[in-house]
């Protein structure tokens, strides 16, 4: 195996903790070729589509990648900003900067915080290279998916570890794989709903929409469905909502097989005929707004609800870079970094002293640097 080139080791050099934030991904631009590259990487992941590889290769390359990129590219054009590009990336960069500033309350103020996308750019490989060049020897990975699924969080783990297999000197690594029930996360969601109610009034029903996965993934042991339900119940309890005033739905299904139900679009289509004319809709599984929330929810599903007889549809934005969200993420990071030298000020000072002494000893024994 050929390993990634490493800077020459220097005795006494200070190592540090680094943080890697990861979200799903985005194409580089709205052109059809760029969207096709992105979709090919995304849909080729066996964690995302659990179908026999030879069969799926034929379906993906023979059908899906011939027709879907053009349609998806048009959808991206509706949410793309000429200055900042993809909303998921631009919000992700704001989250990265906010975490970098906020984490200084708990960790050294020079702690590197790097954003990566599981698919597309900035890639996990490039992010790990950046952290390696910053002499990161303790790596804390936070996929920005509150609820665990093999199709999302496990895929990030796969790619991080795949890249680390190419590294001669791997860092100590910790991986946060869920935070669906963290009190700070639930509190931030609840406050965002309350702020919406104060500004826009309260609808008859709060609809909580999560991204879907095939039902067979759940049947095979994926905990995602249960964690979505737990998040919804905790949020409803925080808002003192009875069961009749909220509901959980699943969006973004793909293909013909059954996905988690009830489906968002089908539910919104029938709610008006059942007497619900106004809804507030929130997507608690998305840490940042993206194509699936901005275009699919706030445009397509809004139209479905209104055309079916609904009178008021209000989308409550994702937590994005809201201060309370960032503070909660930083507390989560601090919790999982517990015990590492960076979380203990005395250890930081002593570590520098020990490294200096170690360098002196190495040089005395004939080391070059």
N, C-alpha and C positions, 0 to 999 in steps of 0.2 A: 504494500500500500504506500502511496505517495502522500506524505503528510503536508499540511499547510505550512508554509515557511514561518518560523518563529523568530522574533528578535533574539539575538544572542543573550543568554542568561547573564545577568549582572548580579554578583553577590551584594547583598544588602539593599537591593532595589525594593521599594515599597509596593506591596500588592494591595489590592482594594476590592471592595464589594461593588458589583455592577448590577443594574436592574434592566431587564429586557421586558418591554411591554409588547404584546402581540395581538393583532386583530386579524380579521378574515382576509381582506385584500381588496384590490381594485385594479382595473386596467390602467395602463400608463396614459391613455387618452381615449377619446370617444370614437376613434376610427375602427372600422370593422376588423382589420388585421390585429390591432391591439386588443380588442375585446376577444377575438378568437384565441389569441395566445393565452389570455387570462383564463378563459373558460376551459381551454384544454388542460392547463395546469390544475385548475380546481377540480374538474370532473374526472381527471385521470387518477385522482387520489383514491386508493382503495378504501380508505376510511370514510370517504364521502359517499361513494357508490359501491356497495357490497354486492357485486355481480361478478361472475366468472370473467377473468380478464380477457380471454380471446373473444368472447361474445360481446363484452362491453366495448372492446376496441373497435369492433365492426360497427356497433351502434353509434358510438361517439364520433368516429371519424367518417363513417359513411352517411350518417343522417344528421346528428345534432350540430356538429361543427360546420355543416354546409348551410344550415338555415338559421339557427338560433343567434349567431353573432350579430347579424344585421339588425334583428329585432331588439336585442339587448343594447346594442350601440345607440339606437334611437332613444331608448329609455334613459341611458346615461346622459345623453345630451340635455335632457330636461332637468337634470340636477347638477350638471357640471358648471363650475364657476370659471370664468375666463382668467381670473387672477389666481385663484387658489386650487383650481382643479377639482378633484374628487372630494366630496364632502367627508367621506370616511377618513381620507388621508389628512385633510386640512384640520379636522377636529382631532384626529389622533396626534398630530404635531402639537396642537394646543394642549392636549392632555399630557404629552411628554414634557413640555416646558413647565406646566403647572406642577406636575409630580416632582420634577427636578428642584423646583423652588421650595415646595412644601416639605419634601422629604428631609430637607436640611434641619428641620426641627428635631428629627430623630436620628439622623445619620450624618457623617461628615459632609460638609457643603460641597465637596468636590466629587461626590458619588455620581458616576456616570449613569444616565438614564437614556436608553435608546429604544426607539420604536421600530417594530418590524411588522410586515404583513406575511401571513402564512402563504398567500399566493400573490404574485406580482411583486411590486417594489414599494418601499425598501424591503429587501429580502432578509430572511433570517440569517442567511450566510453572511451578507454584508454587515448586518448588525453585530453578529458575533465577532467578525473581524475587527470592527470598531472597538468593541469591548476588550478584545485581546490586546490591541495596540495600546489601550489605556491601562494595561497591566492588571486587568481584572482576574482575580484568582478565586473569587467567591461569586457565583452567579445565581441571581434570584429571578425566576421567570414567572411572569404574570400574564396568562392569556386573558384577554378582556371579554370573557364569556362567564357571566355569573353562574349559570347552570352547566354542569358537566354533561358532555356527550362525547362518545367516541368519535363522532364525525367532525368535531371541532377541537376540543381540548386535547384529546389523544393524538390528533393529527399534528398539533403544535409540538407535542412531546416527541413524536416520531421525527419531525424535521430537525428539532434542536439536537436530539441525540445523534441523528444521522450526520449532521455537520460536525458534531464533537468527535465522532469516530475518525475524522480526518485530522484531528489535532493531537500533536504529540503530548502536550502537557494540558490535560483537561482541568477545568476549574471545579472546585467544590460546587455542586449544583443542587438547588432546591427549586421545586416546581409547585406552584399554587394551582390546584385543579378545580376549585369551585369556591364560590362565596355567595351562594344563592340565599343563605339564611343569615348572613352577617347583619347584626343590628344596625350598623352605620349605613349599609346599603339599603336596607328596608326603610330606615328613617329618611334617607335622601329621596327615595321614591315617594314616600308618603308626603313629604314636604312639597315635592314638585306637583303632586295632585292638589294639595291644599292651595298652593299659589295659583294654580289654574282655576280652581273654584272661586277664589277671591276675585280674580281678574275677569273671568268669563261666565261665572255662574255655574251651578252644579246641574249636570244632566240627570236623566232618569236612571241611567245605568252606566257603570264603569266597566268597559270592556278591556281585558288584559290579553294582548295578542303576543304569542311567542312564535319563534320560527319553528316550523315543523320538521319532523324526520319520519321516515317510513315506520309503520307500525311494527314491522318485523324486527327492527332494531330494539324496540322496547321489549318485545317478546324474547329477544336474545339476551336480555339483561342490562340494556342501557338504562341508567337511572334518570335520564333527562326529563321524561314526562312527570315523574314523581317530584322532582326538584322544582319544575315549573309550577306544579300545583301547590307545593309548599310555599314558594315565593308569593304566589297569589293570595294564599290564606293569611300569611304574615302581613302582607300589605293591606288586605281587607281589615284585619284585626287592628292594625295601626290607625286605620281611618274610621274604625267603628262601623263598618258596613255590614249589614246582614247579607246572607247568601242571595237574597232576591235582588240585591242592588249591584251585583257584579257578576261577571262571568269570564271564563278562560276559553280562548280560541287559539287556533294554530294556523299560521299563514305560510305562503311561499312553497306550496307543494310542487313537486316536479315528477313528471312521468305518470304512468297509469296505475301503479299499485297503491293500495290504501296507505295514507299517512295518518299521523295523529289527528284526532278529531275532538271537538267539532271544528270544521274548517271556518276560517275567518270570513271569507267572501260569502259562503253559503249562509252563514249565520246572520250577517248584516243584511242579506237579501230578504230574510224572512222576519227580522225583528219588527219592522214597521207594521206588518200585518198582524203581529201578536200584541200590538199596542204600545211598543217602545218607539217613540218618535225622536228622542234625543239621546245621544250617547257621548261620553268622553272615552277616548281610546288611548291607551298607553302600551308601550312595548318594553316590558321590564327585562327582557333578555338581551337587549341591545345596549351596550355601553356608549355607543355613539350613533348618531343618525347617519343613514346611508341610503342606498337605492331602495332597499326593502321597506324602509319606514317613510322616506320622503315621497317616493313615487308610487310604490305599491299600496301603502296604507293611506297616505294623505291625499292621493289623487284617485287611484283606481278604486280602492274600497270605499272612499268617500262617495264617489259617483254611484257605486252600487247601492249604498244605503239611501242616498237622496232619491235616486230613480225609483227605488222600491217604496217610496212614500215617507222616508225619514225627513225630519224638518231641521235638525241641528246635529252636526258632526264636528267634534273638536278633538284634534290630535294633540296630545301632551308630549312635548319633545323628550327625547332621550336625555339622560343626565349629562352627557357630553363633558364639558370642562367646568361644570358648575362647582363652586368652591366646596360645597358639602360632599359632592361626589369625590373630588380629588382628595379631600381630607380623609374620607373613608378608605380610599385605595391606599393612601400612605400609611394609615394605621394598620391595614392588612399586611402591607409590605414589612412594616416594622415588626409585627408579630411573627412573621415567618423568617425574619432575619435574626430573631432572638438567639443569643448565644454566640453569634459571630463577633469578632473583635470590634467591628465598627459600631456595634450597639452599646459598647462600654467605653466610656471616655478614658478611664484609667488604662484599659487594655490598649487603646490607640497610642497613648504616650509610651507605654512600656514596649509595645511592638516596634516602634521606631528605634528605641534604644537598643533592643535586642538585635534588630537588623543591622544597625551600625556596628555593633560588637561582632556579629557574625561575619560581616564584610572584612573587618580588620583581621580576624583570625584566618579567613580564606586567603587574603593577600599575603599574610605572613607565611602561609604554607605553599605559596608559589602560584596562586591563581592569578590570571591575567587581568581580571576585572570583577 
